[in-house]
Amino acid sequence: MNLTTAQLMRAVPQTNRTRAEEFVGVFNEWASRFGIDTPLRVAHFLAQCWQESGCLKYLEEIASGKAYEWRKDLGNVQKGDGVRFKGRGIIQITGRANYQAYAKSGFCVGDLMSHPEWLAQSPGCYKSAMWFWWKSNLSELADTDNGHNSGDVCRRITRKVNGGINGLAQRQYYMRKFRKELGL
């Protein structure tokens, strides 16, 4: 399914228009390859991305990344890894191990490990989010949304994306807006 910038702007008018135009181009080229290919899957994906990125305003974590220093669960095993591999992309890929996984996925072009800042630029900031969604099987989770359990499904997806439920109410709000725009 293809998206338009107009759809995104109607659903959430405060969306960064320039980035929405970039996003639409990358999304329409890659989404079906990552299984984000039904209105329901798209609505859930967009809701998570819009919350994580502040409506496409932030492509990189505001914090320095020092809090991730020496976090073995993120693969940060070298001095400086926390800052170097801080969260980037519209679903923030965080940590050396996650950057390496994306770099080796076959979807990443170029030497990401030498240039981690690429995940804060188009197309990497958008494509990496779709890859994360795919590798985490989040489309299958979105498919369990029967219209009556949307809030619960959004909560479960949020835990996989965020590690907790930060911003859950806003994610649910965006999900309702995108569902409506996509005719659900």
Salt bridges, closest charged atoms under 4 A:
ASP37 OD1 - ARG41 NH1 2.91
GLU52 OE2 - ARG171 NH2 2.66
GLU60 OE2 - LYS86 NZ 3.14
GLU60 OE1 - ARG88 NE 3.87
ASP73 OD2 - ARG71 NH2 2.70
ASP81 OD2 - ARG96 NE 2.82
GLU117 OE2 - HIS115 ND1 3.22
ASP143 OD2 - ARG41 NH2 2.54
ASP145 OD2 - HIS44 NE2 2.74
ASP145 OD2 - ARG179 NH1 2.75
ASP152 OD1 - ARG155 NH1 3.93
ASP152 OD2 - ARG156 NH1 3.88
GLU181 OE2 - ARG10 NH2 2.65
